[in-house]
Amino acid sequence: MLEKENVKRNILLNPGPSTTTDTVKYAQIVPDICPREKEFGSLMKGLREDLVKIVHGDPEKYTSVLFCGSGTLNIDVCINSLLPGGKKVLVINNGAYSARAAEICEYYGLPHINLCFPVDQRPDLAVIEHTLQSNPDIGLVHTTHNETGTGILNPIREIGDLAHRYGAVFTVDTTSTYAMRPIHIEHDNIDFCMASAQKGLMAMTGLSFVIGNKALLEKSRNYPKRSYYCNLYLQYEFFEKTGEMHFTPPVQTIYAAIQALKEYWAEGEEAKWTRHTRVFEAIHRGLARLGFKNVIKREWQAGLVVSAVYPDDPNWDFDRIHDYCYDRGFTIYPGKISSTNTFRLCALGAIDEPDIRDFFVVFEEALQANRVSIPVMYNQ
Ligand SMILES: *Cc1c(COP(=O)(O)O)cnc(C)c1O
């Protein structure tokens, strides 16, 4: 039996991968197995069912499909696989991750409308409805739930309702809310949502999954095939026929995900969300005490990502602050807005309020060591 040692615990405040438990890390240390064995297939079956359960999907109506890759793969898969021939994609874009979806449309040469809204604003439902009305050929509407670049929460239930009223499929990038902020796939009007194992599930990188409506998936069987490796129907069909992934799965990552799911059910949806909220509020308190400004209005934040504006202090140097914290086990992350210089602190992962208290001790030291004045200063 392997000697289990504690692994150095780093507090990741970046927007994923997130801090994991040692039990999840060690779940990867298993005897070698060929993933084409029945034993492995039955593990994936349970995993797929659990992934649907997390978003309260009725197993008769919803299914999940696994892929080997990072979360962006899911956006690629959904968009290239779920657009009927002769139809157009509508991307509702108020941030970096929806912009990625628009780029995917460009790369595949898919007809699309990139409907942009300011990154610090919620999308305007009236404009969305008007766009749907004047473009009856829109077959797929896509947006991001928690726009991780800023932390803004988009009104997916309302957008999904509009998409459905105009006969379009609704795909939502829930990568940074799934298994954290509760989602009810049917009530939230989602046809397809997605995530990767290293964010809300607090497992390892390399496993991504799409959860969606079986009837719509079946319908996509005859849609134009735009990718070989990244086709949703092909992967689904292979799972249904054989219980296996079409190509080699990330074996050890799957063992870690199964352990992470056990820990997810043990903690419970509500308790987990309460914990993330506690961490999020502790981040806000810490930043407010030091005088940092928020990018997104507090009531619009999804409760997982805090975006703070760089102070105007000439001594502020993000990289130096980052390195100081990093050397002491805390990872902070730059923002993803082109117009403003920001950094992010996120409430993902197996962390709790005391970790944030410890972080702010180090962060304040980092400011002092760099002679950044406290409270931090802004020119306006
Ligand atoms: C993390 C994330 C992704 C996936 O990014 P990868 O770099 O491919 O892991 C996609 N969408 C959102 C909203 C995310 O937060």
The ligand as an SDF file (V2000), in Angstrom:
LIG
                    3D

 15 15  0  0  0  0  0  0  0  0999 V2000
  -12.6650   28.0920  -17.1160 C   0  0  0  0  0  0  0  0  0  0  0  0
  -13.7220   28.4100  -18.0630 C   0  0  0  0  0  0  0  0  0  0  0  0
  -13.7550   27.7910  -19.3240 C   0  0  0  0  0  0  0  0  0  0  0  0
  -12.7260   26.7990  -19.7870 C   0  0  0  0  0  0  0  0  0  0  0  0
  -11.4540   27.3040  -19.9130 O   0  0  0  0  0  0  0  0  0  0  0  0
  -10.2380   26.2860  -20.2050 P   0  0  0  0  0  0  0  0  0  0  0  0
   -9.0480   27.1980  -20.1910 O   0  0  0  0  0  0  0  0  0  0  0  0
  -10.4840   25.6370  -21.4880 O   0  0  0  0  0  0  0  0  0  0  0  0
  -10.2570   25.3250  -19.0600 O   0  0  0  0  0  0  0  0  0  0  0  0
  -14.8230   28.0600  -20.1420 C   0  0  0  0  0  0  0  0  0  0  0  0
  -15.7870   28.9060  -19.7790 N   0  0  0  0  0  0  0  0  0  0  0  0
  -15.7910   29.5240  -18.5840 C   0  0  0  0  0  0  0  0  0  0  0  0
  -16.9170   30.4290  -18.2330 C   0  0  0  0  0  0  0  0  0  0  0  0
  -14.7520   29.3030  -17.6830 C   0  0  0  0  0  0  0  0  0  0  0  0
  -14.7660   29.8970  -16.4920 O   0  0  0  0  0  0  0  0  0  0  0  0
  1  2  1  0
  2  3  1  0
  2 14  2  0
  3  4  1  0
  3 10  2  0
  4  5  1  0
  5  6  1  0
  6  7  2  0
  6  8  1  0
  6  9  1  0
 10 11  1  0
 11 12  2  0
 12 13  1  0
 12 14  1  0
 14 15  1  0
M  END
$$$$
